[in-house]
Amino acid sequence: MTELTSKPAPRTDLKPRIFAWVQDYGVYAAVLALLLFNVLFTPHFLDVSNFRTQFVQVTPIVIVSLGMALVIGTQGIDLSVGSVMALAAALVALYLGYGALPALIVAVIGGAVVGAAGGALVAYVGVQPIVATLALLVGIRGIANVLVPQLVEFRNPDLIALGSSSVAGIPIIVLIAAALTLIMLFVVRRTTFGRQVVAIGGNRSASELSGLPVKRVLLIVYVISGLLAALAGVLATARLQASDPTSLGLFIELSAITAVVVGGTPLTGGRIRVLSTVMGALLMQLLAATLIKHNLPQSWTQMVQAVIILAAVYATRERANR
């Protein structure tokens, strides 16, 4: 007689699912929680002027983070973005006499040249991304300070309009950041270039063996990062109505990396989360504003950001290991 034995139901391990959920949706949950906290406990948080201020202040970080997400998606890093912003501010000050548009074009071209230099060092010379872009960080900031050694104020109406005008109540610079986000989302999800970037970040050796133009793609990625950083520098300069290469863009590379990592893009590459990167930037901006409004020192913001970064990296690592 055959005995019937019931097999135990397979045990479902919830831990990998939790880590996957945190990486995919954790930044959205954190933003919602922070919004709810501010609605309940922060006076005047729902004022339109407050939201306008928060979006305007986070715009340069969002734009820089979009380029950084591409770079990190290839297992790279770009530490030069803050210095590129400073260089763009210096070039705007030098060429503003020819008009706002020529000055903007020269500044963006300058950012593209710096990005091309970093991309060439990484793709063709074989220098590690952190080393190549660290050298550019130091050198380009120095060049910007030589070109414009002190703060220069301007009264160009076109540039001022770029930094202060609105369309339907929404600041132009916020609309520019939103448009760039949609463009980057389309590039990553719907274009051959976007798929090549993800493939190279996932396995560079396999991509080379399969015939993908790895070096050219890496070069373009760093050029895009430089272009976006320069554009962020131009918009920040327009909003401030002054060019200050000494302080503009300082440590923004850290804010951009934080936004990308918190948004769920792994430092190991192979995945790019565009919308989550934007949400990561908003989370960091909202967190800083919340602590300031509740009279907590800047050091608290830095400590909380450090904890969030560690948690995001840990969740990414655990998901990858499983």
C-alpha positions, -999 to 999 in steps of 0.1 A, spaced: 0 0 0 14 33 -10 16 59 17 6 94 8 28 120 24 21 157 21 50 178 11 54 210 31 45 241 12 75 260 -2 86 287 21 83 321 7 112 344 17 98 379 20 132 395 24 142 397 -13 107 411 -21 111 437 5 145 448 -8 131 449 -43 102 470 -33 124 494 -14 147 498 -44 118 502 -68 93 523 -48 111 533 -16 119 568 -28 83 575 -37 71 563 -3 97 584 14 86 615 -5 50 609 3 58 604 40 78 636 41 50 655 24 25 642 48 47 652 78 51 687 64 14 691 57 7 682 93 35 699 112 51 726 90 33 760 89 25 774 54 39 743 37 11 742 12 16 778 1 22 780 -36 53 802 -30 68 774 -9 64 748 -37 77 772 -63 108 778 -42 115 741 -36 111 733 -73 133 762 -84 161 753 -59 161 716 -69 162 722 -106 200 723 -111 204 691 -91 177 674 -112 194 684 -144 228 673 -133 214 641 -118 200 631 -152 234 631 -167 249 614 -137 223 586 -139 235 578 -175 271 577 -163 264 555 -133 244 533 -155 277 525 -173 294 517 -140 311 551 -142 311 583 -121 314 619 -130 329 641 -103 335 670 -126 299 683 -129 302 710 -103 333 724 -119 316 723 -153 288 744 -138 314 769 -126 330 770 -160 297 776 -176 291 805 -152 325 820 -161 319 816 -199 285 833 -196 301 862 -178 328 865 -205 306 862 -235 274 880 -223 285 911 -241 277 893 -274 241 885 -262 225 859 -240 221 832 -266 257 833 -278 269 832 -242 246 802 -235 258 783 -265 295 789 -257 289 778 -221 271 746 -232 298 738 -257 324 743 -230 306 717 -209 305 693 -238 342 697 -243 349 689 -207 326 659 -209 344 647 -241 377 650 -223 365 629 -194 348 604 -218 380 601 -239 401 594 -208 377 567 -197 368 551 -230 400 554 -250 428 558 -225 414 534 -200 416 557 -170 393 549 -141 362 572 -142 367 584 -106 404 593 -114 397 610 -147 368 631 -135 385 639 -102 414 655 -122 388 674 -142 370 685 -111 402 702 -98 415 715 -131 383 729 -145 374 747 -113 408 763 -114 403 774 -150 369 789 -141 384 809 -112 412 822 -135 387 833 -161 364 850 -136 382 854 -102 353 870 -84 315 874 -84 302 893 -114 267 907 -115 248 914 -147 217 930 -159 210 913 -192 172 912 -196 171 880 -216 192 860 -192 173 874 -162 140 864 -180 154 829 -184 160 826 -146 129 844 -133 101 842 -159 71 818 -157 47 801 -180 12 796 -165 27 802 -131 55 776 -135 91 789 -137 108 784 -170 137 766 -155 114 740 -139 97 734 -173 132 729 -188 140 704 -161 107 686 -167 113 685 -205 148 671 -201 134 644 -177 109 633 -204 136 633 -231 160 613 -209 132 589 -201 125 584 -238 162 579 -246 167 553 -219 136 533 -225 129 537 -262 162 542 -281 190 519 -293 215 542 -275 196 538 -242 197 500 -245 234 501 -254 241 522 -223 223 497 -200 240 467 -218 274 482 -213 268 489 -177 255 453 -172 285 436 -188 310 457 -207 331 427 -219 301 409 -233 290 442 -250 324 445 -267 323 409 -278 288 413 -292 300 442 -314 285 472 -295 303 505 -300 313 506 -263 339 533 -265 317 556 -286 288 551 -263 309 559 -232 322 590 -249 287 602 -257 275 595 -222 301 617 -206 295 644 -232 258 644 -223 267 647 -186 289 677 -194 262 693 -215 236 689 -188 260 702 -161 268 733 -182 231 739 -188 224 736 -150 252 762 -145 237 786 -170 202 783 -154 216 788 -119 236 818 -131 205 833 -147 185 827 -115 211 843 -93 217 872 -118 254 868 -111 283 846 -121 302 832 -92 326 803 -103 342 802 -69 311 788 -52 286 777 -79 283 740 -81 303 731 -51 295 696 -39 266 692 -64 283 661 -77 276 645 -43 239 656 -44 235 642 -79 251 609 -69 229 608 -39 197 614 -60 207 586 -84 215 561 -58 185 568 -36 164 566 -68 174 530 -72 201 531 -99 228 507 -87 264 518 -86 273 486 -104 255 498 -135 232 479 -159 201 498 -148 189 534 -151 159 548 -132 151 582 -146 119 592 -128 132 577 -95 164 598 -99 142 629 -101 123 618 -70 156 612 -52 166 648 -59 132 660 -47 135 639 -15 169 654 -6 156 689 -13 125 683 7 144 668 36 168 697 38 140 722 36 120 704 63 149 704 88 156 740 81 120 750 87 121 732 120 152 750 131 175 721 129 212 727 119 226 717 86 246 689 102 214 671 109 206 671 72 240 657 63 236 629 89 201 619 77 213 620 41 241 597 50 217 572 65 194 573 35 224 567 11 236 537 31 201 523 33 197 527 -5 230 511 -13 223 482 11 190 475 -5 205 475 -39 233 452 -28 210 427 -12 188 426 -42 218 420 -65 230 392 -42 197 374 -44 
